[in-house]
Amino acid sequence: MTAEQISAIAGVLLSLFFSYFPKVRDWFDALQPNQKRIVMLGIMAAVILALFGGSCVKLVNAFACTWIGAGDALWLFVLCVIANQSAYAISPRFNRPKLVIEYVPVEQ
């Protein structure tokens, strides 16, 4: 598999993780739409930056520690974002009813 394919698969898996795992989904659903975008972008950026940084200190062999490697990392970030948002757009939404407790006085 190429790095581009792995990046796209990672973006899709991240989207599905936040859509289907119950506790994570409940936390994520409570966020505002802009907060959701920032969380997703932040996680993807952190992973790509960790891979690039790990390449520079020779922990992983994902990128060359050069400007060209940084460009490759940026390109993989863009692919990851595209795949993530595409998967989010087509994944089903759960319309769970919210529990509403209403006080109804009893007439005597």
N, C-alpha and C positions, 0 to 999 in steps of 0.2 A: 504494500500500500504506500501511496505517496503521502508526503506531509500535508498536501492540500486535502486529500481524502480524509485523513485522520482529523484534521482541523474541522472539516465540515461535519463529520460524525460526532465529534466532541460538542459542537454547537447544538446539534439536534438532541443529543443525550442530555445536555444541560437543560434545554427547554422541556423535554419530557420529564425530567426529574422534578422540576418546579411545578409541572402540571399534574402529576399523578401521585406523588408521595404525600400521603394525607397531612401530616403535621407541617411539612415544608409548604405544601400547597395552601393550607389555611393561613400560615404566616404571610406567604407571598400575596395571596388574594386580598389581604387587609391593607396592602400598600397602595399608595396612589400610583396612577399610570407612569408618571415621570420617575417616581422612586423605583418602580419595577425595572424601567429601562436602565437606570443608573446601576442597580444591583447586578443585572445581567452583564452590562458592559464592564463593570468593575471586576467581576469574577473572570470573565474572558481575558481582560487585560492583565490581570494578576497571573493567570496561567501562562500566557504568552511571555510576559516579562520574566517569570520564573524560569521558563525554558531558555530564554535568551541569556539571562544571567547565569544560569547553570552551565550553559555552553561556554561562557567566558571564563568560568572558573574550573572548567573541565569535569563537571559532575555528570553532564549529559552531552550527547553529541547531536543536538538538534539544529543548531545554526552556527555559522562562522561568526566569530566575534569581531566583525568588521561592519562598516556602513552597509555593505551589501547584505550581510546577515541581518542587520536591523531592518533593512527594506523587506527582506524575506519574512521576518517576523511580523511586520506591519501588514503585509499581504495576507499572511495566514490569519491574522486578527480580523481583517475585513471578511475573509471567507467564513470564518467562524461566526461572525455577527450575522452575515447573510443567511447562513444555514439555520442559526438559532431563531431568527425572526420569522423565517419561512415556516419552520416547524411550529412555532407559537401561533402563527396565523391560521394554520390548518388543523391544529389540535382541538378536540372538543372542549367546550366550557361546561363546567358543572354548575348547574343552577340549584344549589342546595337551599331549601327553605330555611329561613332564619326563625328561631324560636321567639315568639312574641308572647309575653305573659301580660294579660290584660285583666285589670281588676273590674269585676262586674258586681256591683252591690246586690245583695239579696233583699228583696222586699219582704217585710214582715206583716 
